[in-house]
Structures are given as C-alpha cells and as structure tokens.
Amino acid sequence: MKRVAVVFCLLLTGVLLMWAQRGRFYMEAAPFEVKLVFPREVSPGKYQQVDARDLQALADDGWELVSVTPFVYLNEERGATTAQRPVVTQTYPAYFFKRVKAQPPK
C-alpha cells in the first residue's frame, strides 16, 4: 500500500509540475509582417537598383532588415568593341524586411 501511495504522490507531483510549466511549452509565436523589396525592371533585361532612400524610409517605419540576397545576375560585356571584351557581372539584390504586427486591443 505504501508503494502505491509513493507512486501516486510522484505522479501527482509530476503532473502538477508539468501543469505549472504549460506556458513555456505552448507559447504563441509573435505574428510578423513581411515586406519584400525587389529591383525594378525598367525595360526587358534592364534593371534598376533599389534606392537607398527607400530602404531608409522602411527602416524609419520600423521594418527590420532580415536578409539581402542576389536577385538578378546580369553579365555584360564592357569596354571597346574589340575581339575580346571583358565581361562584367552586375548583381541586383533583393531585400527582405519584417516587423511585429500590431495587435488589436482585447
């Protein structure tokens, strides 16, 4: 009978400890808004870099820069029109921003 009482007390203690920790296991993730900024295509095959003032305006509005990744690689031949023109690679990056969504009052 004592063994059953000890096992029951241990199980009850474990259940109470798990119940006390429920907030740690079931936390809700903060909802985020995501904004993507891509280079603008001005004509077919020609792109324009994202303006630094646009990026700064997003930062001033509370957007956090998460990632910058190359979006377009453009290989162009530059220089004089000789038989061997050097090829220059131009990269146009895309920018990824996030911020916490404003929660409506409950």
N, C-alpha and C positions, 0 to 999 in steps of 0.2 A: 504494500500500500504506500510505503514511503517513496519507493521508486516512481510510482505513478504520480505522486504529488510533486516530486522534484522535476520530473519531465514536464508535467503540466505547467509548473512555475517558469521553467526555462522557455517553453514555447510561448507562454503568455508574455514574458519579458521580451522575447524576440519580436513578437507581433507588435507590442507597444513601441519598441524602438523603431521598427520599420514604419509604423504609422506616424511617428514623430518626425521622420526624415522624408515624408512624402513630397514636400516642397522642393527638395533637391533633385528628386528623380523625375518629376513631371513639370519642370519649368517650361513656360511658353517662350518660344524664341521671339525676339523683337522683330516686328514686321518692318521690312526695309522697302524703300522705293529705289528703283534703279534707273539711271539715265545713261544712255549710250550716245557718244558724240563721234561721228564718222567724218572723214574728209569729204568735201563736196566735189562731185564730178561736174566740171564746168562745160566740158564737151566730151564726146566719146573718146575714152582713153586718156583724158587730161584731168588731173585732179588739183584741188586747191587745199593747202594745209589748213588745219583748224586754227583760227585766230586766237592768240594768247589772251586777248581781252575777253573773248567768250569763255575761256576756261577760268579766268579770274572772276568773272561775273558768277559763274556756277559756284566757285569756292566761297564767294561772299554771301551767296544764298544758303550756305550750309551744306553743300554737297561735298562729300569726301571722295578724293581720288583713290580708286581701288587698284586700277590696273591700266597700263598703257601697252598696247600690243601693235605690231605692224599690221596694217590692214591691206595696203596695196604696195607691192614691189613693182617699180617701173624701171626697166632697163632702157637707157637712152644712149645713142651714140653722140658724142660731143666732139667739138674741135673742127679743124679744117677738113674739107672734103677730099681727103687723100685716100689711098687704098686701105690704110689701117687706121680707122678712127677708134679712139678709146671708148669703151662702154662704161657709163656711169650708172650706178644703181641708186635710184631715189626711193625713199621709203615714206609713206604717208601713214602715220599712226592713228589708231582709234583709241578713244579714252572712255573709261568706264567709271561711273560715279555711283555712290549710294548715300542714303541718309535715312534716318529712322522716321517712319510715318508718324504724323501727329495723330494721337489717339483722341477720339471724341470723348467729352466728359460723360461719365456714367451717372 
